[in-house]
Structure formats: C-alpha cells, structure tokens
Amino acid sequence: MIADITGLFDNLDHEILRNLIKKRMNDGTLLRLIGKWLKAGVMEGGSLNHPEQGTPQGGVISPILSNIFLHYVLDEWFKREVRPRLKSRSFLIRWADDFIIGFEYKSDAERVMKVLPKRFERYNLSLHPDKTSLVRFSKPFTEKESKERGTFDFLGFTFYWGKGLKGYWVIKKRTARKRLSRFMKRIWQWCKENLHEPIGEQYKILCSKLRGFYQYYGVRGNYKALEVVFEYTEKAWRRWLSRRSQKGKVLFETLRKTYPLPLPRIVHSI
C-alpha cells in the first residue's frame, strides 16, 4: 500500500497536537513555547497571517511536531491495533508524511485500506484519493510476470523488480520520473538566469548541484539517471554560455577541458 497525506503541515489540529504531546511530556514551559511557535504566524505577500491550524512552513520545529503527531496517529496505532489483527506478516515504513505499508496477504491489505481513511479523519486529516492505492509487488518468476507487477514511488525513487548480475530477481530502484524532470528543468532555468555571472562562479554552483544529486540518487542500478543528468547539465550550460555574446558557440571540448563537471558515480551500494 502506498499512501499520501493531503496537506499534513497545513492541516495539523493544534488542540489535538497539544493533547498528544501531553501524553509523554507535561512541562508547562515547553508547552507554552510550542504554543507560541504555532501561533507565531506566517508572512505572505507582506501581510502577517495567523492560521488556526497547521505548523509554520519552513519552521525548524514543524518536522518534529508532525512526526510526533503521526507517531500516535499512525505508527503506534499500526503496531498496537492493526498488526495483531492481521493474518500474515506486515511492515510500515514512514519518513515524515510519506509512508508505505507492506502485507503478505491481499485480504489484509484490503482490510487496512478500508479503515485507514477513517483513522486519519478522526484526527482531521485525509488521504489523497488518487495517490493512495494498493500495488501488487510480489516477487515474479518470469519476465512476463515482472511486467505485470506494479511499481511505486517512495522518497524520490521508483521501486521495481529486475534481475541482478547473478540472474536472481531483486528489488531495484531508479530516480522517479517526476524528480528527474524537475531537477533538469531547474538546471536549465538556473543556467538561463545566471548566464552573465562569472563562469568560475557558475562552475562552482553547478558542481555543487551535481554532487548533491549524486549523493542522494547515486545508488546501485541507477547510473543511467545520473548519466542523463550529467549530459543534460553539460548541454544546458554550454547552450546558455553560447548566448553570452555574439562570438559564437562554446565548444564542448573547450568547456570540458577548462571546467570539467563532476562525473556520475555510484555512492551507495544498496
């Protein structure tokens, strides 16, 4: 099961959050500080707004508060109430407001799928109807079955079944299509907006962007996506540098020799 919570940071109920925090901590000073943080307001378009629900966007405490909220709403509930009632093995993996739940039996998945929206509604939250679904992800035995198995996106990766070097079926991952497209669009836009900056400064920033992409997405089996990003970045940079003046196009060979961008590399063997 893959699920997506609709606007978690915008819809956290302040009163419910306070009550959940009080279950583990009853320090009046800390509770007042958290209350002030929630009521601090958000500056939008020059005007200060004080939302009655949600956590401050960009606030350093927002991820902590949302994790506390979902710990009680989802994590503990699944461990204490759901898992003991299932007929087979199951697991829950959550990172902030993104989570997946794995089941051995389809019947268990369908049962949880029915009660999960009701659980979130109880805490004034909702699941995105189009992004919450059941995906069959069992191990295939033939190439035909592998094509029939579903895929799912989680934390920027698309997970799918494929064969390893020894011919066994393994779970592989690649950069999700939307994340890949978004990164390349931002690279193109950045090169366009900064074409008149000193080339040395552009080079440093582009190297930093590429290294950041490699550090996160540089997992085993995902080299092709890294290569695509590298080639696209080189192409976009050359394209906009050639528009700095009327002297002509910048040659790839010259650019690579003087300002070599970091090559794709696998960072994580997972």
Secondary structure, 3 states (H helix, E strand, C coil): CEEEECCHHHHCEHHHHHHHHHCCCCCHHHHHHHHHHHCCCEEECCEEECCCECCCCCCCCHHHHHHHHHHHHHHHHHHHHHHHHCCCCEEEEEECCEEEEEECCHHHHHHHHHHHHHHHHCCCCCECCCCCECCCCCCCCCHHHHHHCCCEEECCEEEEEEECCCCCEEEEEEECHHHHHHHHHHHHHHHHHCCCCCHHHHHHHHHHHHHHHHHHHCECCCHHHHHHHHHHHHHHHHHHHCCCCCCCCCCHHHHHHHCCCCCCCCCECC
